[in-house]
């Protein structure tokens, strides 16, 4: 093995893996600029300059100063990835290396926890636990074994503050990950059915698709030579073949619809294994096991209370129990659910999944979501689960019969396996191979999200900053962790529901139409939908009964309608509101007469706006110039949204190939030229005057909306 010395953050020479010193391990998710083995053996100054060096330095500091451990192992810089033998050993020995460590430091780079910053008068004791649930660390395939293998594991926040030990969080971790408490407290994973262990990995993801299989080698105590480039399907099939050589466990086929009838015993499985058709009967990915969780309840410990499960000691007391050919003994030694209860559930799930996949409108959206680099399988799964939960709630309102009500319960109760299975099957059909280089993949993602004309220097906001400021994204919660308010009796009845009998009710419901619209907006957002969310965000926390905000809401919604109807080539944003002599004369005349004048063919005056307001201008379809005083946040956000969601993408009949960008210069004969001279910037600085380019800079004085009138 290769270690880091914790006092110097330098690599040691190779130390025998079979007689290692006391050491710590670092569990983390990879980010940009990770420090690799070649960085530390080469020019150290370059390694220190990388963003990832802070992570290994802090991990070494904690191991050395707080736990007096002289060595630390981490997968990034303690593995020579150019050495094939070293890489193979690192992958196949990863579980053992984490199990042999004296301490595991789990660093959650997206988990904010700093006890010193807590307000003494505010009760936010539950907030850290809520934030912990959302960490990316719990979504990665490699962290399954890194969570259960170590003897002792400590969670550290982004600020490198110790949160809690794994032993203090067993119940929460069970709810977050679905991993059995028995395994979380150090129990032998081999005593847990193969199908249950596969279920843990069903919703995990990895940068390299083959890692979905390679990361599970230690979980099943098998060694399979990695072969990056073979594809995730072949890698996962080879894993299952290795498992079958080691363990006589028929639950490896439990993902199949015919399992309870055809492959429920090891005797029947042996016939298949020796038939030469085995590969055709193996799952293609861990996601195939996403629906088996209810068939194989979690294995608990003696001290676990309040969990529906069984003690692991009551399960296979005989290591050879899998060899029995008796269905009864298999049921009693494996799961209290049995085929009679799980069969209808599996049947209902399969029918629900088929119902959604065979819907032409939805299948098209699933395909588009998988193929979009900005969405992908993981976001589709999370958002589909969220939408299925809402579908269940809406169906409950429309239901008039008991079966219709139970369909609502069924969709809410099984939203996670349904979403996972649909995502998996859509991915198999449409997903393109991912890039093996994480940095290259990240660069492509940024390219998709930043407009081509965004300036990235000179202190301007880049696309990511503007998007974070203006775009409103629905909260993407992990639906598996949402509170469940379904009564136990309803769950039991819904499990026996004949889904096919109520599919017509669902298809013709308003709730299903709403699901389709919401999924369409998630996959292909429209200007109107995103702008409406922007209006809601601007009004959040405001008193809409107040005359000012009521008026502003009306102005914002009217502006959206007029922009959609006129489809202007350009819009203008004025955050300074500087008045000319003509403006002052016009305002004086209106003030003197007490009337608002119709100034056509002259332009209307520029009224004074507050620091929290901005003027938005565009050319109406009628040919007139239109200006409106609006909340500054809304005005700036509209400019961003129009650039990201142009009207020609939404079926307005405009040929994008014939669109043009109009640049109006001060002093030109255009009807809007006189206005552009007062426009100082196309970005908003809330609460202060803009100090951007002078009026002579024309390109930056417009938000150009490239559509054809």
Residue, then its C-alpha position, 0 to 999 in steps of 0.5 A: x500500500x501507499x500512504x500519506x504521512x499525516x505530519x508532512x502530507x508526503x507519500x511513503x514507500x510501499x508498505x505491506x498491505x497484509x501488515x499495515x500500521x495503524x492508519x486513517x482513510x478518507x472517504x469523499x466525493x471527487x471534485x475539480x483539481x483532485x491531487x493525484x499520485x503523480x502530482x505528489x511524486x512530481x512537482x509538489x508546488x503544483x500539487x499544493x496549488x490544486x484545490x484538492x490539496x486542502x482536502x487531503x491536508x485537512x484530513x491529515x491534520x485531523x488524523x495526526x493532531x486529534x487521533x495520533x495516527x501517522x498514516x492516511x490512505x485515500x483513493x486519489x493520491x495513494x493509488x498509481x492509476x497508471x500502474x494496472x496492477x496497483x489500480x486493480x488491487x485498489x479496486x478489489x481491496x477497497x472494502x478491506x482497506x476501509x475495514x482495516x483502518x483505525x478510523x474513517x474520515x468522511x468529508x461531505x463537501x456540500x454539507x454545511x455545519x458550523x456550530x459556532x455560527x448557530x444563533x443562540x436564540x434560534x432553535x435550529x437543532x434539526x437543520x443539520x440533519x435535514x442538510x445531511x440528507x441532501x449531501x451528494x456523498x449519499x448518491x455515489x456508488x463507491x460510498x456504500x462500502x465506505x459507509x459500512x466497512x470502517x470500524x469507526x466513521x466520523x462525518x465532517x462538514x464542509x467547514x471541517x467541523x466534526x458533526x457526529x459518528x456513524x454509530x450515533x446516526x444509524x437510524x437516520x442513515x438507514x432512512x437516507x440510504x436504505x442500508x440495513x442497520x445491521x450492516x451499519x453497525x459492523x455486521x457481516x454483509x454476507x449474512x444479508x441476501x444478495x437482492x437486498x444488497x443490490x437494492x442498496x445500490x439501485x439508485x446510486x451513480x458513478x462518473x464511470x458507468x463501470x464503477x456501478x459494478x466495480x464499487x460493489x466487489x467488496x460488498x460481495x467479497x469477490x474479485x473481478x479484474x476491472x476493464x474500463x471500456x467494457x461498459x456497465x452492463x458487461x461489468x455488472x454481469x461479470x460481477x453477478x457471475x462471480x457472486x454465483x461462484x461464491x454464494x448459493x443465493x437465489x435472490x440474485x434473480x429476485x428482480x425478475x417477474x417470474x422469480x417466485x415461480x421459477x427461481x425461488x430455490x437454489x435447485x432451480x437456479x442451478x439448472x439455469x446456471x449450467x444451461x448456458x443461458x445464464x447471461x440472458x437471465x442476469x440483471x443489466x444494472x443495480x437499478x433492476x433491483x430497485x423494487x425488491x426492497x419490500x420483498x426483503x425487509x432490512x436486517x436489524x440489530x437487537x437494540x433497534x426499536x420501531x423498525x419493521x424487520x427481523x433480527x439477523x440472528x433469526x435468519x440464516x443460522x446455518x450457512x448452507x440454508x441457501x442450498x435447500x430446495x424447500x420453498x417453505x424453508x426459504x421463506x422462513x429463513x429469508x423474509x417474512x414477506x413471502x411470494x403471496x404478499x410480494x407477488x401482487x406488489x411486483x405485478x402492480x409495479x410492473x404494470x405501473x411502470x409499463x403504463x408510464x413507459x408506453x405513454x407516447x407523450x411521457x416516453x418522449x420526455x423520458x428520452x429527452x431528459x436522459x439525453x440532456x447533459x443538464x438533466x441526466x438519469x439522476x435528476x430525472x429519477x429525483x424529479x419523477x419521484x417528486x411528480x409521482x408523489x404529487x400525482x398521487x395527492x392529486x388523484x386522491x382529490x379526484x377519486x370517487x371509488x375505493x380502487x381509485x383512492x388506492x391507486x393514489x396511495x399506490x403511486x405515492x407509496x411506490x414512487x421511488x421504485x417506479x421512478x428508478x425503474x423508469x429511469x433505468x429502462x430509459x437509460x438503457x435505451x437512450x443514454x449515451x456512454x459518459x466521458x471517462x474524464x470527469x473534468x471534460x464532462x464538467x466542461x461540457x456541462x458548463x458549455x451547455x449552461x453558459x450563453x455563448x455571448x456571456x462575458x467571463x472577464x472584467x468583473x462581469x457576471x458569468x453564466x453560472x452566476x447569472x443563472x444562480x441569481x435569476x433562474x428559479x428551479x423547483x426544489x429537487x428533494x430526495x423523495x425517499x426521505x420525505x415524510x410519509x403520511x399514508x396510513x398503514x392500513x391503506x398501504x396494505x390494501x394498496x399493495x393488493x391493488x390491480x393497477x390495470x383496472x384503474x389505469x383508465x381513471x389515471x389516464x383520463x384524470x386532470x392529475x395525469x394531465x398536470x403530471x405531463x405538463x410539469x414533466x414537460x416543463x422540467x425537461x423543456x422549460x418555457x419562458x412563460x413557466x420560468x418567468x412565472x416562477x420568477x414572479x413568485x420569487x420576487x413576491x415571496x415574503x411581500x404583502x400582496x395586499x399592499x397596493x404597491x406590490x399588488x400593482x407590481x404583480x399586475x405589471x409583471x404578469x402584463x409584461x410577460x403577456x405582452x412580451x410573448x405576444x410581441x416577440x421583440x428582437x431586443x429588450x432594453x434594461x435601464x437601471x439608472x433611470x437618468x432623465x433627460x430635459x425632455x423627460x422633465x418637461x413632459x413630467x412637469x406638464x403631466x403634473x401641472x394638468x394632473x393627467x397622464x398624456x398620450x405622447x404619441x408619436x413622441x416617446x413617453x417620459x422616463x419616470x423616476x424609479x427607486x433603487x429597487x426598480x428598473x425600467x424594461x423597454x421593448x418594441x410592441x407588435x403595434x410598432x410603439x415603444x413600450x417601457x415599464x417600471x418593474x422590480x429590478x430583480x424581475x427586470x434583470x431576470x427577464x433579460x436572462x430568461x429570454x436569452x436562455x428560453x427564446x420564443x422560437x424554441x416554444x413553437x411560435x412559428x419562428x424560423x431560428x435560422x432567419x433571426x437577426x440581432x439588432x444593435x441600436x446605436x445612439x443617434x440612429x434613426x430607429x425609434x428606440x435610439x434615443x432611449x438607448x443612449x441612457x442605458x448604462x448596463x444590462x446587469x442589475x446591482x441591487x440597491x446601488x447605481x450602476x457603474x458600468x460602461x459609458x453610453x457609447x458601449x452599444x453591444x452591452x446596452x441591450x438584451x438581444x432577443x433573437x426572434x423574428x417578428 
